[in-house]
Amino acid sequence: MAIIITPPPYPVINSNPDFKAVVRNFKRNEYERMGFFTLISIPLGYFAGTSNLPQMRVPSAVLATVIGATGSFCLAYQASTLRLIGLRPNDEDVNAAKRS
């Protein structure tokens, strides 16, 4: 774990969040972004398959879908973690933590 020298600019909700806490903290727009990037990667992968080898279009689409889903999950995970440790604006998360 890193040593933070300067205090975070926003309130800290969880200084050492685990996987479940981070995923539970995902917001609706992050789920929407994950769905968008996953769906848009399907046709991009399909059409990225070479025209000389049409049998590669479906495997290319599958691989692009996996990459899109994994990458968008990583972006959502990063955003959620940064909110929990106070490095990104987290007003809604602080209010939700106070209520529970």
N, C-alpha and C positions, 0 to 999 in steps of 0.2 A: 504494500500500500504506500502511496506517495505521502510525503510530509508537506503539508500546506503551510507556507510561511506567512502569507497574508490572509486575513480572514475573508471568507466569501462575502460578496456584496449583497446577498439575499439571505433570508433566514434558512438555517439548516434544518431539514425535516428528519433526515436519517443520514448520519455521517458515514455509515458503512452499510449501504443497502445490499441485500442479497437478491438473487435472481427473481424470486417470487414478489418481493416488494417493488422491484423495478417494473416488472410486467404488470402488476396490479395498478401501477401509477400511470400507465399509458392513457393518453387522452384520445377522444374520439377522432380528432383530426389526424392523429398518428396512425390509427387503424385505417382511416380513409386513404392516407398516403401509402400505406403498405399495400392496400388493395389496388390502388391506382398503378403503382410501379410494377406490381406483379402482373396485372392485366395488360399493361402496355408492353411489357417485355415479351408476351406471347407472340404477337404479330411481328415485332421487331426481330425476334429470333427466327421466326418462320421465314421471313423474307431475307434474312441474312444468310440463309442456306444458299449454297452456290447454285446457279442455274445449270451448271454442267453436271451436278450430282443431285437430282431432285430427291433422291432417297435420303438425303441429309437434312431436308427441311424440317421434318418432325423431330428428330433428335436435337437439332439446333434450337427449335422452339422450346423443347422440354428443358434443355440446359439454360437457355435464357430466362425461362420462368423461375427455375431454381435460383439462379443468380439474382434476379430481380426481387424475389421474396426474401432471400437471405440478406441482401444489401439493405432493403427497406426495413427489415426487422432490426438490423444493426443501427440504422439511423434513429429509429424510434427508441431503441434501448439507450442509446447515447443521450438523446434529448431528455428522456425520463430520469436517467441517472444524474445528469447535470442539474435538473430541477430539484431533485431530492437532496443533493449535497450543497445547494445554494449557489451554484455558479450561473444559473439562468433565472429569469423572473419566474416566481412560483407562488404568487398571491393566492390563486385558487387552491393550490395544494396545501398551503399553510392553513387556510380556512377549513378545508376538509379534515386536516389532521387535528385541528382544535375541536371540531365537532365530534370526532370519534374517540 
